[in-house]
Amino acid sequence: MTDKVLDQAIDWLVKLESSQHAPSVSAACLAWRQADPTHEARWQALQEAQACFPLARELPSGVAISTLGNQGRRTAIKTLGLGIFGLGMAGGALQQSPWRRSFADYSTSTGERRRFALADGSTVQLDSRSAMDVRLDSRGRRILLREGQAYVQTALDALQRPLCVTTAQGRYETTNAAFNLCQENGYTRLTVDQGSVAVQLPGQAPARAQAGQQWRIDSAGSRLVERPTFEGSAWVRGVLIARDMPLQAVLDQLGRQRAGWVGCDPAVAGLKISGVFQLDDTDNALRTLTHTLPVRLVWRTSLWVRIVPA
């Protein structure tokens, strides 16, 4: 199996093990991970591989890798990495897999939305099919959003340390704000309800997202969305509020909340719709589409539905 990005991820893991996580190496590795969603996917795969495969469990933490030379480390790590990819968990499938969520500090299943209180007084609500890791210690307040969507309400810190949330596309820092982060296919969507959030991307000057704004962050950079097609944090209240939103985008949001598959005929995917849809009853939400658009639903089972022209 040839995977240049996997090779790069392995090289970074070896460097971190060799340098005992020197700050400069850790910072360079983080910049590489944030440079491309595929980088983060491969990196997470290696982390999960080490946690799951026998080679990583045979010796105490760190010993199985640190007692080997650099070439030995690389060979061992690659064995782990290829093992997990051999199970069919590479790329996008890994990004959306219950496998990823099972190793997170906090996670939700399909259709589940949960609120978590953190030790610093902050709260995070996770949307359906979402996962995050949290680190609160003397070095700072850090959250890694592994997958899905999270609504963060930060608490003021006695040491005035910012809360830092990382996604595959960038890093977001604030000392006191309420904001939503959603990892979509290849980009992150940021919606700020209160306060302001600093958007930091590798090699770029930080941008400041203000209350009432929605931003899109991808490999090309960060940009303000002038006319958002839906309310980014409305899911916290159990609804999807759409404003001239393409039908396909509506289905993507509803599909996050339900088990099974929701498809759309390309002939109607671009139709625009506005409305309020209840996320706890996605079957009914799908049916309401037929009341305002020239479409109909084709059901094969309760878990398979396709929207086609009427």
N, C-alpha and C positions, 0 to 999 in steps of 0.2 A: 504494500500500500504506500503510495507516495502522497505526502501532504506537507507542503512547504511551511504552512502556518503551524501545523502540529510540531514540526521540527523546530521552528522558532520558539514556540511555547516551551518545548523541552529544554532548549538552550537557556531560556530565562530561568527555568526552575533549577537547573544545574548551577547557574550563576548565583542564585539566591542561596542555595545550600552551601556553595563554596565560600561565599562571602559572609555567611551567617547573618544575612539580611541587613547588610550595610545600608544606611539611608540613601546613598546615591544610587545604589543598584536597585533598591526597592522603588525609588522614584522613577527610574528609567523603565523598569518593568511595568509600573502602573501606566506610564505614558504609552507604552506599546499596547497594553491591553485596551486602553481607551481610544486608540487610533482607528480601530475597525471592529465592528460587532463580531466578525469571525474570530478575531484574536481572543476576545473575551470568552467566546464559546469553547475554543480549544483549551484555554487556560482552565476554565471550570471543569472541563472533561478530565483533565489531568488531576485536579484536586479530588474529584470523585473517584477516579481510578485508584489513586493511592489509598483512599478510604475503604475501598470495596474489595480489592483483589488480594489474594493470599500473600503475595510478596511483600505488600505493605504492612501486613499484620504479623508476620513471622517474628519480627524483632520490635523492641520498644521504639516509640516515636522518634524518628530522626536517625536511628542507628542503621536501618536497612539501606539508607541512601548515603549517610555521611561517612560510613566506613569504607565506601568504595572510592576508587579514583574517579576523576572526571569522566573518563570514557565509560567506566563501569556504571557510574551513576546514569549517564545518558542512556546506556543500553537498558538498564533496569526500568527507568522511567518510560522509555519508549515502549517496552513490553507492556507496561500498565496502560499507557495511552492507547496503543493499538488494540488492546484487549477490550476496552470499553467501546471503541469505535467499531470493533468487530461485532458487537451486539446490536448494531444498527442504530446507534445513538448519536451519530455525527450531525454537525451542522444545525439546520433549523429544527430538526426533530428533537435534538438535545435541548434547544432553547425552550421548547414548549412541553417538556416531558415531566411527568410526575417523578421520574428519577431525580431530576434536579431539585424539585421541591422537597423530596424526602430528606435531603441533606442540609436544608436551610434551618436557621434558628427559629424562624417563624414562617408559616405557610398556610395557604388555604386551598381547598379542593374546588372542583367545579360547582358553581352556584353558591359558594360560601363567601360571605364578607364578614371580616372580624376586626375588632378594634383591640389593639394591644397598648398597655401602659408601660412605658420604659422607666428604668430606674432613675433617670435624671428629671422625671416629671413630664417629658414629652410623650405624645401619643401618636401612634401610627395605625391607620386603618388599611387593611389589605383587601383588595378586590378579589374576585374569583380567580383561581389559577395563578396565584401570585406567591412570591417567596422573597425573603430578605434575611440578611445576616446583620447583627447589631454588635458593635464593640463600644462600650463605654468604660474608659479607664483614664489613667493619668495622662495619657498621650493625646486624648481627645474624644470627641463624640462622632462615631462613624457608623453609617448604614450602607450596606451593599444591597441594592435592589437587584436580585438575581433574575427575576421574571415577573411580568405582569404590571400591576398598578398599585400605588400606595399614596394615601393622603396623610401628610405629615403636619402635625401641630407642635411646634417647638416650644420648649420651656426655657425661660431665662436661666443661664448658667452662672453660678456664683463666681466662677473664674473667668466669665465672659468668653468662654470657648465657643466657637461656632459649631453648629451641627452640620456635618458633611455627609451628603448622600451621593453615592456613585452608581451610575448605570453604565451600560456598555458604551455609551456615546460621550459621557462627560461627568463632571463633578459639580455639585450644587451646594453652596454654603450659605448659611444664615444664622443669626443669633436669636431672632424672634420673628417667626412667620408661620403662616398656614398655607400649604401649597400641595399640589398634586403632581406626581410623576407617573407617566405611563410609558412602558417600553413597547413600542409597536415593531413592525417588521422593518428593521434597519434604521429606526430613529426613536428618539425620546421626545415625548410631548410634556411640556411643563406649563402648569396653570397656577398662578399665584392669586390667592384670595385675600390674604392679609400680609402686610410687611413687604419685604423685598428679598430676592434671592440672587446671589452671585453665580453666574454660569461660567464655569472654567473648562476650557478645552485645551489640549496639548498644543503648545506653540501659538496660542492666540491670546489676545488681551481679554480679561474677564468682561462679561456683559452683565448688566444689572436688570433683572426682571422685576417689574413693579406690580403692586396689587391691581387686579383687574386685567392683567395681560396673560396671553397664552403664547408660548414660544415652541418652535420646532428645532430640535438639535439633531444633526446627523453628521456624516463624514465631511460634508461641505462646510460645516460651521453651525452657528446658531442664528436664528432670525425670528423676529416678531411676527406673529400671525395677525394680520390686520383685521380680518373678518372671520373669526372662528365659526365653524359650521355646527358646533355643539358645545355645551357647557361642560368643561373638562372635569369638574369635581361633583357634578350632579349625581353620579353613581353612589356617592356616600349617602344620599337621601333615598336611594333605591330607584332612581329614575334616569332615563336618558332623555335629554332635552336637545332636540335637533332643530337647526335653522338652515333650510336649503341644503341639507346634507345629502350627498349621493347615496343611493340605495345600498350599494355595496358596503360603504362605510358604516351605515346603520346596521347591516347584517353582521359586520365584523364585531361591533360592540355587543349586539345581542348574543352572538355566538359565543362570546367569552363567558356568558352566564349559564349556558346550557350544555348538557351532555349531547354527544352526537355531532352531526354535520349539518350545516346550513349552506346551501349553494345558491348561486344567482346566475341566470342566463345573461351573457354579455350584452344582449340586446336591451336589457332594462337596468343594467348595473349603474348607469350614470344618471338615472332619473332622480330628481331632487325631491326631498320631502322635509316637512317641518312638523313637529309634534312632540308630545311627551309620552314616553313609553315606559311601562312598569317593568323593571328588571326581574321581579319575583314571579312574573307570569309571562314568560317569553312566547309561549304558544299564542296567547291572546295578542301580544304585541305584534307577532307576525301576521295574525289575521287582520289586524287593523290596517296593515299596509294595503290590503285589497280594497279598502273603503275609499282610499284617496289616490291610488295609483292604478294604471291599467295593467295590473298583474294578477296572477293567481298562484296558489300554493299547490305543489305536487308532493303529497306525503307517500313515502314508501313504508316507513315505520314511524314510531314516535321519535326515533333518533335520526331520521333522515328526511330532510325537506328541501325542496328546491323551488325558487321563485322564478316564474317564467312569464312571458307576455300573456295577457288575458286573451 
